[in-house]
Amino acid sequence: MKFLIRFFSTVHALIAVLFTAISVLFIVVAARVGWNAVGQDALESANQAIEAIGLLAIAVVSLQIAQTITEEEVIRDAHISAPTRVRRYLSRFLVVVVVALAIEGLVGTFKSLHEAPETLPNAAAVLVAAAVLLAAWGVFIRFNKAAEELEPEAMAEAKKEDVKLEGS
């Protein structure tokens, strides 16, 4: 059984490394796109800058997912079962997804306004999806709070792990 636990931690670590590498790749591509925007006419420069922002948003998502996987699955070796752990894990993930969707929706809105106004409903749908996800996340946290109060020792354990994590 210990072999399987080490195996899964190793696989999670590998996945985190791949997410990090992809994040760096997106940062490099965004920097190139942003650099190419310099010296262009105003509209083309703005479009390329907006594209770079979208790429950076994806890079942030990839990097945050890598960090979450590393902290929760490799360093803490957490087995998600307690309501506190579920809320913390999902919250870390969802905050990144909601922010990225909102940024992508804004990028899509700007691109639609300048390039293809007929695609504006698609950009609006991304923004609505981000809002719905944010609202659903709030409802989840509200319902999860009552479950957390039933086991205060899980919150105390999670806080101890946070201190351990900050010290390493």
Residue frames as qw, qx, qy, qz and C-alpha x, y, z in Angstrom:
[[0.000, 0.886, 0.464, 0.000, 0.00, 0.00, 0.00],
 [0.314, -0.770, 0.106, 0.545, 2.86, 2.40, 0.79],
 [0.414, -0.041, 0.601, 0.682, 4.19, 1.78, -2.72],
 [0.166, 0.665, 0.636, 0.353, 0.90, 2.91, -4.24],
 [0.188, -0.923, -0.232, 0.243, 0.83, 6.05, -2.10],
 [0.383, -0.554, 0.355, 0.649, 4.39, 6.94, -3.17],
 [0.370, 0.244, 0.696, 0.564, 3.50, 6.13, -6.78],
 [0.074, 0.833, 0.525, 0.158, 0.50, 8.48, -6.73],
 [0.283, -0.862, 0.004, 0.421, 2.56, 11.24, -5.09],
 [0.432, -0.276, 0.534, 0.672, 5.20, 10.81, -7.80],
 [0.267, 0.502, 0.681, 0.462, 2.59, 10.97, -10.56],
 [0.080, -0.931, -0.346, 0.088, 1.07, 14.09, -8.99],
 [0.379, -0.685, 0.230, 0.578, 4.53, 15.66, -8.81],
 [0.398, 0.045, 0.648, 0.648, 5.11, 14.86, -12.49],
 [0.133, 0.746, 0.599, 0.259, 1.76, 16.40, -13.43],
 [0.228, -0.910, -0.133, 0.319, 2.65, 19.53, -11.42],
 [0.420, -0.416, 0.436, 0.679, 5.99, 19.78, -13.26],
 [0.310, 0.352, 0.688, 0.554, 4.18, 19.50, -16.61],
 [0.019, -0.895, -0.446, -0.023, 1.67, 22.20, -15.62],
 [0.343, -0.785, 0.106, 0.505, 4.59, 24.42, -14.60],
 [0.424, -0.131, 0.582, 0.681, 6.43, 23.81, -17.88],
 [0.200, 0.612, 0.650, 0.404, 3.30, 24.63, -19.87],
 [0.174, -0.920, -0.270, 0.223, 2.82, 27.77, -17.80],
 [0.383, -0.571, 0.323, 0.650, 6.36, 28.91, -18.61],
 [0.357, 0.215, 0.686, 0.597, 5.69, 28.18, -22.29],
 [0.056, 0.824, 0.538, 0.167, 2.56, 30.37, -22.20],
 [0.296, -0.848, -0.026, 0.439, 4.53, 33.15, -20.47],
 [0.409, -0.279, 0.511, 0.702, 7.19, 33.04, -23.20],
 [0.234, 0.472, 0.693, 0.493, 4.57, 33.08, -25.97],
 [0.097, -0.904, -0.408, 0.080, 2.72, 35.96, -24.25],
 [0.358, -0.691, 0.171, 0.605, 5.96, 37.93, -23.97],
 [0.353, 0.001, 0.626, 0.695, 6.62, 37.41, -27.69],
 [0.095, 0.694, 0.643, 0.309, 3.09, 38.45, -28.62],
 [0.236, -0.898, -0.229, 0.292, 3.35, 41.49, -26.34],
 [0.403, -0.482, 0.345, 0.698, 6.73, 42.44, -27.79],
 [0.297, 0.278, 0.683, 0.607, 5.35, 42.13, -31.33],
 [0.007, 0.846, 0.533, -0.021, 2.62, 44.59, -30.35],
 [0.277, -0.724, 0.069, 0.627, 5.24, 47.32, -29.96],
 [0.125, -0.348, 0.517, 0.772, 5.51, 49.37, -33.12],
 [0.148, 0.422, 0.837, 0.316, 2.23, 48.18, -34.65],
 [0.200, -0.428, -0.227, -0.852, -0.64, 50.50, -35.46],
 [0.331, -0.276, 0.485, -0.761, -2.88, 51.25, -32.48],
 [0.848, -0.038, -0.001, -0.529, -5.65, 48.75, -33.23],
 [0.841, 0.223, -0.488, 0.062, -3.30, 45.87, -34.03],
 [0.217, 0.386, -0.652, 0.616, -1.16, 46.72, -30.99],
 [0.541, -0.242, 0.369, -0.716, -4.23, 46.66, -28.75],
 [0.921, 0.061, -0.189, -0.334, -5.39, 43.32, -30.19],
 [0.697, 0.290, -0.592, 0.282, -1.99, 41.74, -29.62],
 [0.054, -0.368, 0.593, -0.714, -1.81, 43.14, -26.09],
 [0.752, -0.149, 0.172, -0.618, -5.23, 41.68, -25.36],
 [0.901, 0.180, -0.388, -0.074, -4.06, 38.33, -26.77],
 [0.398, 0.377, -0.659, 0.515, -0.99, 38.47, -24.50],
 [0.409, -0.313, 0.449, -0.730, -3.24, 39.09, -21.48],
 [0.906, -0.011, -0.073, -0.417, -5.32, 36.03, -22.37],
 [0.778, 0.286, -0.526, 0.191, -2.18, 33.90, -22.68],
 [0.104, 0.393, -0.624, 0.667, -0.91, 35.17, -19.33],
 [0.678, -0.245, 0.233, -0.652, -4.26, 34.29, -17.73],
 [0.950, 0.088, -0.266, -0.136, -3.87, 30.73, -18.98],
 [0.519, 0.397, -0.597, 0.466, -0.31, 30.69, -17.64],
 [0.278, -0.393, 0.497, -0.722, -1.54, 31.78, -14.21],
 [0.880, -0.112, 0.028, -0.461, -4.18, 29.04, -14.21],
 [0.865, 0.237, -0.427, 0.116, -1.59, 26.41, -15.12],
 [0.291, 0.423, -0.595, 0.618, 0.82, 27.65, -12.47],
 [0.492, -0.339, 0.370, -0.711, -1.86, 27.80, -9.77],
 [0.949, -0.025, -0.136, -0.285, -3.03, 24.29, -10.59],
 [0.700, 0.321, -0.538, 0.342, 0.58, 23.09, -10.35],
 [0.020, -0.419, 0.552, -0.721, 0.97, 24.79, -6.97],
 [0.732, -0.238, 0.177, -0.613, -2.31, 23.35, -5.66],
 [0.943, 0.102, -0.309, -0.069, -1.41, 19.83, -6.79],
 [0.512, 0.387, -0.578, 0.504, 2.06, 20.13, -5.27],
 [0.196, -0.381, 0.501, -0.752, 0.87, 21.47, -1.93],
 [0.764, -0.149, 0.187, -0.599, -2.20, 19.27, -1.53],
 [0.975, 0.127, -0.096, -0.157, -1.10, 15.98, -3.08],
 [0.726, 0.385, -0.423, 0.383, 2.69, 15.90, -2.82],
 [0.120, 0.446, -0.523, 0.717, 3.74, 17.96, 0.22],
 [0.543, -0.264, 0.386, -0.698, 0.68, 17.48, 2.42],
 [0.180, 0.018, -0.974, -0.140, -0.19, 14.10, 0.94],
 [0.445, 0.075, 0.391, -0.803, -3.80, 15.02, 1.64],
 [0.025, -0.258, -0.935, -0.241, -6.57, 12.54, 1.17],
 [0.293, -0.142, -0.042, -0.945, -9.65, 14.61, 0.53],
 [0.326, -0.377, -0.865, -0.065, -12.50, 13.39, 2.69],
 [0.177, -0.539, -0.534, 0.627, -13.23, 15.96, 5.39],
 [0.226, 0.878, 0.415, 0.076, -15.48, 18.89, 4.46],
 [0.235, -0.874, 0.164, 0.391, -12.70, 21.33, 5.40],
 [0.454, -0.282, 0.644, 0.547, -10.27, 19.70, 2.98],
 [0.403, 0.528, 0.680, 0.310, -12.84, 19.57, 0.19],
 [0.071, 0.961, 0.247, -0.102, -13.71, 23.25, 0.59],
 [0.305, -0.766, 0.341, 0.452, -10.08, 24.34, 0.75],
 [0.489, -0.068, 0.713, 0.499, -9.07, 22.22, -2.24],
 [0.327, 0.656, 0.624, 0.272, -12.01, 23.26, -4.42],
 [0.050, -0.958, -0.142, 0.243, -11.70, 26.90, -3.37],
 [0.369, -0.573, 0.462, 0.568, -8.05, 27.04, -4.41],
 [0.388, 0.159, 0.755, 0.504, -8.93, 25.53, -7.76],
 [0.190, 0.760, 0.609, 0.121, -12.13, 27.49, -8.40],
 [0.119, -0.870, -0.027, 0.478, -10.67, 30.90, -7.59],
 [0.281, -0.369, 0.599, 0.653, -8.15, 30.36, -10.38],
 [0.258, 0.359, 0.812, 0.381, -10.78, 29.08, -12.81],
 [0.072, 0.859, 0.484, -0.152, -13.24, 31.91, -12.11],
 [0.150, -0.784, 0.181, 0.575, -10.57, 34.59, -12.49],
 [0.288, -0.182, 0.722, 0.603, -9.27, 32.99, -15.69],
 [0.225, 0.561, 0.765, 0.221, -12.77, 32.71, -17.16],
 [0.005, 0.903, 0.274, -0.332, -13.49, 36.32, -16.29],
 [0.193, -0.627, 0.412, 0.632, -10.26, 37.46, -17.95],
 [0.276, 0.078, 0.820, 0.496, -10.91, 35.29, -21.00],
 [0.175, 0.737, 0.653, -0.019, -14.45, 36.68, -21.19],
 [0.041, -0.881, -0.015, 0.471, -13.12, 40.23, -21.11],
 [0.248, -0.384, 0.642, 0.616, -10.48, 39.41, -23.72],
 [0.268, 0.355, 0.840, 0.311, -13.17, 37.81, -25.87],
 [0.114, 0.853, 0.443, -0.249, -15.39, 40.87, -25.44],
 [0.090, -0.761, 0.258, 0.588, -12.65, 43.26, -26.55],
 [0.249, -0.150, 0.789, 0.541, -11.75, 41.05, -29.52],
 [0.250, 0.558, 0.785, 0.101, -15.39, 40.71, -30.52],
 [0.074, 0.876, 0.243, -0.410, -15.96, 44.44, -30.36],
 [0.047, -0.724, 0.410, 0.552, -12.96, 45.14, -32.60],
 [0.082, -0.276, 0.851, 0.439, -12.86, 42.16, -34.94],
 [0.283, -0.210, -0.835, -0.421, -16.16, 40.29, -35.13],
 [0.366, -0.173, 0.328, -0.853, -19.16, 41.80, -33.31],
 [0.789, -0.076, -0.370, -0.486, -21.28, 38.77, -34.23],
 [0.677, 0.004, -0.690, 0.258, -19.21, 36.71, -31.75],
 [0.147, -0.448, 0.375, -0.798, -20.07, 39.00, -28.84],
 [0.819, -0.327, -0.035, -0.470, -22.75, 36.58, -27.51],
 [0.878, 0.060, -0.422, 0.218, -20.04, 33.91, -27.20],
 [0.313, 0.335, -0.465, 0.757, -17.88, 36.20, -25.08],
 [0.478, -0.404, 0.162, -0.763, -20.91, 37.13, -23.00],
 [0.916, -0.176, -0.292, -0.213, -21.63, 33.43, -22.46],
 [0.668, 0.156, -0.518, 0.511, -18.13, 32.96, -21.02],
 [0.034, -0.344, 0.368, -0.863, -18.71, 35.85, -18.62],
 [0.733, -0.306, -0.052, -0.606, -22.12, 34.45, -17.62],
 [0.889, -0.032, -0.450, 0.080, -20.50, 31.04, -17.05],
 [0.396, 0.249, -0.522, 0.714, -17.91, 32.66, -14.78],
 [0.357, -0.342, 0.220, -0.841, -20.66, 34.41, -12.83],
 [0.872, -0.203, -0.229, -0.383, -22.70, 31.20, -12.47],
 [0.775, 0.088, -0.523, 0.343, -19.61, 29.29, -11.35],
 [0.127, 0.318, -0.446, 0.827, -18.83, 32.01, -8.79],
 [0.602, -0.312, 0.075, -0.732, -22.41, 31.91, -7.47],
 [0.916, -0.093, -0.364, -0.138, -22.39, 28.10, -7.28],
 [0.565, 0.215, -0.559, 0.568, -19.07, 28.22, -5.45],
 [0.190, -0.351, 0.341, -0.851, -20.59, 30.64, -2.92],
 [0.817, -0.236, -0.101, -0.517, -23.55, 28.30, -2.38],
 [0.845, 0.073, -0.498, 0.178, -21.15, 25.37, -1.93],
 [0.291, 0.286, -0.538, 0.738, -19.13, 27.28, 0.69],
 [0.475, -0.340, 0.167, -0.794, -22.33, 28.28, 2.50],
 [0.916, -0.159, -0.196, -0.310, -23.55, 24.67, 2.70],
 [0.761, 0.200, -0.505, 0.354, -20.09, 23.34, 3.49],
 [0.030, -0.529, 0.428, -0.732, -19.67, 25.72, 6.43],
 [0.762, -0.366, 0.138, -0.516, -22.30, 23.84, 8.45],
 [0.968, 0.048, -0.235, 0.067, -20.53, 20.54, 7.81],
 [0.474, 0.470, -0.454, 0.590, -17.19, 22.04, 8.89],
 [0.351, -0.557, 0.332, -0.676, -18.67, 23.13, 12.21],
 [0.939, -0.230, -0.070, -0.244, -19.43, 19.49, 12.99],
 [0.919, -0.088, -0.060, 0.380, -15.73, 18.63, 13.00],
 [0.042, -0.985, 0.168, -0.015, -13.62, 21.54, 14.30],
 [0.690, -0.468, 0.467, 0.294, -10.62, 19.21, 14.68],
 [0.713, 0.413, 0.403, 0.397, -10.34, 19.00, 10.87],
 [0.194, 0.944, 0.033, 0.264, -9.96, 22.79, 10.65],
 [0.476, -0.805, 0.348, 0.066, -7.35, 22.74, 13.42],
 [0.799, -0.090, 0.487, 0.341, -5.45, 19.99, 11.56],
 [0.562, 0.682, 0.282, 0.373, -5.60, 21.94, 8.28],
 [0.062, -0.979, 0.125, -0.148, -4.25, 25.05, 10.02],
 [0.668, -0.564, 0.438, 0.210, -1.36, 23.02, 11.49],
 [0.762, 0.251, 0.443, 0.400, -0.55, 21.78, 7.99],
 [0.302, 0.911, 0.110, 0.257, -0.54, 25.37, 6.72],
 [0.349, -0.878, 0.327, 0.031, 2.06, 26.31, 9.33],
 [0.768, -0.219, 0.525, 0.295, 4.14, 23.26, 8.37],
 [0.650, 0.574, 0.373, 0.331, 3.86, 24.16, 4.70],
 [0.097, 0.981, -0.051, 0.160, 4.93, 27.77, 5.26],
 [0.521, -0.734, 0.422, 0.109, 7.96, 26.61, 7.23],
 [0.814, 0.000, 0.490, 0.312, 9.25, 24.30, 4.48]]
